Amino acid sequence: MSLRRRCFIALGLLSFLATLYAIHAQESGNGPPLLTSESRPKDGQQLTRTGARRTLVVTAIDRVKNAVVNIHSERGVAASSHDAFAMPAAPKAMNGMGTGIIIDPRGYIVTNQHVVDDVTSLRIRLADGTSQNATVIARHPELDLAIIKIEPSSPLPIMPIGTAQDLMVGETVIALGNAYGYEHTVSVGIVSAIKRDVSLNKDMSYKSLIQTDACINPGNSGGPLVNINGELVGVNVAIRAGAQGIGFAIPVDHMVRSVSEMLKARRRSTAYDGLVHKDVLQQSQDGLVRKVIVDRVEAGSPAELAGLQAGDVLTNVGGVNVETGIDVERGLMDRKPGQSLQVVVQRQDQEKRLQFVVADLVWQKLGVQFTPVASDVITAVNKQLHGGLEVTAINQNGMAAKSGLRKGDILVGLHNWETVSVENVNYVLNHPDLATFHPVPFFILRAGQIRKGQLSITQ
């Protein structure tokens, strides 16, 4: 018998003896249990302790998953026909998908502009499985961001916001979203690069994006990219077609600035505060920490009357704890003119509690109150006009009075726009090019005649 064959026989004998010993030890209670078909863990049982499996990634996902929504959209696409004489066909419905990030418990959600562009309907599905329709309330096409709104039956969880300013290449990040329609899909990767300028085609280009190899697919657009602490660091926006592991996200700091501006513009269409704030990042032992400080207050504004000063650190506005500029807008949002709220600031190591009263924009800027009048009163004078606003109260020291407006006048036009509603006046007062209109021409109906005047409006 060869030496090699004798070795195989010896090894087999040792294995057999080891098995007999294990069985004897188990029967005598001196050894570990054998993993037989009867003793294997059943489905749902664990081989290891749950705590050992609860990694930082699992914890981060638990923190943010309920603040992520799935978006299902519908667009009308014109049907093509090769028959030149055929009647135009009805548009065909095309389904789309995307993801959104809840930023306010009242149902305000951030997503990409291209997710909601030209949609005829939006359906939102929350983490708890409930669905409802949404409307688009603000857009920022240049940054490819939009805000949509739903009407939840109870307050929603919101996304914790971090910063992309201290992101490290190689740092772990997590993407969540409606990938290919698979709702709340999670993928994990690293930061591959920062401050990437990306041109996807002649119509779509982005500046200073985060690049990641976390799997981002169609449907992830508008969803969160979070760090290991479960803090939003980016909004997923694009993939490189044909590539693997190359996805991009808008830095959260750009998103915060854009969303704050959109919310402020929407709010200031009806109310005025005179508060100018800015986000700052402060170094701490745990990294960069967000703060919001008062940059300046406008003279005679509610902010100045409340006692706010440049340099104040805003910590709470209307019951909303402030970490970003979005929180300031959340605290002021939906406040009616004349409504009072508390603002808490930190000023030179002292906490100050101030009472803040939101003002009506038209009264604040012009010193006048308007009431819409019946359209036939106006069309009887000029058939090209569609309505007007009667001056029902006026501040004799205000801009309107100084410009010649009187109680009883009917404002029918301001600059190039008709004034059928107060919103038309607010539109002009909030116009980004208001300074170039100066002085602003106005048109009133007085004693049955259309008259023209000029307003000097300060921004």
Secondary structure, DSSP 8 states (H G I E B T S, - for coil): --HHHHHHHHHHHHHHHHHHHHHHHHHHT-S-----TTTS--TT--SS-HHHH--HHHHHHHHHGGGEEEEEEEEEE----S-TTS-----EEEEEEEEEEEEETTTEEEE-HHHHTTEEEEEEE-TTS-EEE-EEEEEETTTTEEEEE---SS------B--STT--TT-EEEEEEEETTEEEEEEEEEEEEEEEEEE-SSS-EEEEEEEE-S---TT-TT-EEEETTS-EEEEEEEE-TT-SS-EEEEEHHHHHHHHHHHHHHHHTTTEE--EEEEEEEEEETTEEEEEEEEEEE-TTSHHHHHT--TT-EEEEETTEE-SSHHHHHHHHTT--TT-EEEEEEEETTEEEEEEEE-EEHHHHHHSEEEEEE-HHHHHTT-TT---EEEEEEE-TTSHHHHTT--TT-EEEEETTEE-SSHHHHHHHHT-TTHHHH-SEEEEEEETTEEEEEEE----
